[in-house]
Structures are given as C-alpha cells and as structure tokens.
C-alpha cells in the first residue's frame, strides 16, 4: 500500500479461534492497526500510515487445524502469502 491508501479487510476461521495482528513494518518498528486474541473473525478498513508492506500475523494456539479465509479490497498493488 502507499501512504494514505485505503483497504477493506475481513477474515474468518472455519473453526476455532486465533490470535492476530494487522500491521506494517516501519524503520522505527512495527505499527499495529489492530490486534486480537481468541478471535474467529475480524473486519474493517485501514488507512496506510506509510508506503510498504501491510499484513497479518495469525497464531493458532489450539490443537485443531484452522483454515483462515481472507477477503480484501482497495488501493493495493498485490497480495502475497509469506510463510
């Protein structure tokens, strides 16, 4: 995203809950837009605080396999999956 660009975001799990962090990495450290624990879904809009990569970190603290479905829209160039 470029600074000031807007993106709509939503995600859901197929079962169970996860911890999450919607963030961007800045030279002075990470900027978190929203964090949560024990969530099965989240949605909203973000306005980019800077140019660069913006994304999620999800952590499954359960023993179940969880599938996350992500939906995005807005003014971004591409979507990448980083593992």
TAKAFEN-V432547 format. One record per residue. N is the residue number from 0. NEAR is the number of other ideal C-beta (glycine too) atoms within 10 Angstrom. D_CENTER is the distance of its C-alpha to the mean C-alpha in whole Angstrom. Layout:
# TAKAFEN-V432547
N,NEAR,D_CENTER
N,NEAR,D_CENTER
This chain:
# TAKAFEN-V432547
0,21,13
1,11,16
2,10,17
3,11,17
4,15,15
5,13,14
6,16,11
7,12,10
8,20,8
9,14,8
10,19,8
11,14,11
12,18,13
13,11,17
14,10,18
15,15,18
16,17,15
17,22,12
18,14,11
19,21,7
20,15,6
21,19,4
22,18,7
23,18,9
24,13,12
25,11,16
26,6,19
27,6,20
28,7,17
29,10,13
30,14,12
31,11,10
32,17,9
33,14,8
34,13,9
35,14,11
36,10,13
37,11,15
38,16,13
39,15,13
40,14,11
41,16,9
42,10,9
43,11,10
44,12,11
45,19,10
46,12,13
47,20,12
48,14,14
49,15,16
50,12,16
51,14,14
52,12,11
53,21,7
54,16,4
55,17,3
56,14,6
57,15,8
58,9,12
59,14,14
60,10,17
61,11,20
62,6,22
63,10,21
64,9,19
65,14,16
66,9,15
67,15,11
68,10,11
69,13,9
70,10,10
71,13,10
72,11,13
73,14,14
74,11,15
75,15,14
76,7,16
77,4,14
78,8,11
79,6,12
80,6,11
81,7,12
82,2,14
